[in-house]
Amino acid sequence: MMFDSMNEKLKTRAAELLESGAVSRILAWRRGLLEYDYEPAFLDNADKIDYNRFCGVNLTKTLARNKIDEGKTLVLARPCETYGLNLLVGERQLNRKDMYIIGVGCPGMQGKGREPLEKCLACTNKEHKIFDEVIGAEISEETGKVNRFEEVARLEGLTEAEREGFWRGHLSRCQRCHACRNICVSCNCKSCVFDNPNSGIAAKSNAGEDEENIYHIIRAYHVAGRCTDCGECSRACPEGIPLYLLNRKFIKDINNLYGEFQAGEAADQTSPLHSFELSDPEPGGIE
């Protein structure tokens, strides 16, 4: 299997880097409570590397949320993760010199029922964008075979009342656990407005319908032009809310109004929403 060969190569190379002192730790995955429950982890031993089809979680945010004092971190990064790393380097949330990045291939990840993850089926990020070396660049043809804007277009074709019913039905299940925010690469504010007790919007499961909308709409606007479309918001949601559709609506509109844009392509890029001047015409050429 692809993973058997790749794991052996990764273990060998990681051990060399650790022994030489080039890196001080490894950011990879470890098994959680269940077979299909793998989670990000900092490892001190290359033999603990276990990359497999249940490693669906994106490692990028874990690196940004943990302060590393000494030495480089060896990061195992699939293409989707390299876009996130670029974004965080560009926003000065990560320092490139603190990472040694090994790009790894991805055959598409699976959920607990061994079904392909939606984010993999709709994946368009198939090239490693930031790395020191690549071990196993193979990307399965199964990834990216679904048009990621198809469901967005379907929702656009509904009436306003139908769209409201669609989102009310989904958002009414929101527990305000903040899993979507906590895993999101683009949500990297040091202090979130939704954690501010003086804001009046700090409630969670007892929130009303308006507050459910406020939380998710504000978050979608916050990451607009910066979302790498990694799909982690929906994968992490315990209620299975298709939050990626909000983000893809913004991505689709930005592409239509400003031209094709992919957040995380490079660390020095600027989002179209951050590069305008007052003299610029309105989107679409409207003066």
HUHUFEN-V581201 format. One record per residue. N is the residue number from 1. PSI is psi in whole degrees, 0 to 359 (none if undefined). Layout:
# HUHUFEN-V581201
n/psi
N/PSI
N/PSI
This chain:
# HUHUFEN-V581201
n/psi
1/155
2/318
3/323
4/311
5/317
6/318
7/319
8/318
9/319
10/318
11/317
12/312
13/319
14/321
15/320
16/317
17/322
18/315
19/324
20/346
21/5
22/329
23/158
24/345
25/168
26/133
27/112
28/215
29/154
30/155
31/138
32/218
33/331
34/163
35/321
36/5
37/84
38/145
39/159
40/147
41/145
42/122
43/147
44/4
45/125
46/332
47/345
48/353
49/128
50/83
51/123
52/184
53/351
54/8
55/58
56/334
57/138
58/130
59/344
60/313
61/328
62/320
63/321
64/332
65/353
66/118
67/125
68/120
69/320
70/143
71/165
72/153
73/127
74/119
75/125
76/118
77/123
78/171
79/315
80/326
81/331
82/330
83/318
84/321
85/317
86/316
87/314
88/329
89/315
90/330
91/10
92/31
93/339
94/152
95/122
96/325
97/348
98/1
99/142
100/115
101/123
102/117
103/134
104/150
105/167
106/117
107/5
108/132
109/163
110/155
111/188
112/335
113/14
114/17
115/145
116/140
117/140
118/320
119/332
120/321
121/327
122/10
123/133
124/358
125/86
126/2
127/139
128/127
129/342
130/124
131/161
132/329
133/164
134/132
135/106
136/79
137/2
138/135
139/128
140/146
141/344
142/334
143/138
144/15
145/353
146/133
147/114
148/343
149/1
150/313
151/327
152/314
153/323
154/317
155/323
156/332
157/352
158/163
159/165
160/319
161/322
162/320
163/320
164/318
165/321
166/309
167/326
168/319
169/321
170/311
171/340
172/343
173/353
174/130
175/358
176/45
177/345
178/18
179/322
180/316
181/318
182/335
183/345
184/127
185/322
186/339
187/84
188/24
189/141
190/328
191/121
192/139
193/331
194/355
195/4
196/111
197/343
198/357
199/339
200/4
201/34
202/0
203/161
204/255
205/343
206/10
207/151
208/180
209/317
210/320
211/325
212/314
213/316
214/312
215/307
216/326
217/317
218/318
219/320
220/319
221/324
222/323
223/1
224/131
225/354
226/347
227/126
228/358
229/44
230/345
231/8
232/330
233/316
234/324
235/322
236/342
237/121
238/344
239/0
240/30
241/130
242/66
243/335
244/336
245/325
246/314
247/320
248/333
249/316
250/318
251/315
252/315
253/319
254/318
255/319
256/323
257/325
258/353
259/161
260/130
261/135
262/112
263/138
264/4
265/322
266/154
267/337
268/13
269/161
270/132
271/144
272/329
273/351
274/5
275/12
276/160
277/159
278/337
279/353
280/145
281/163
282/155
283/142
284/7
285/9
286/121
287/none
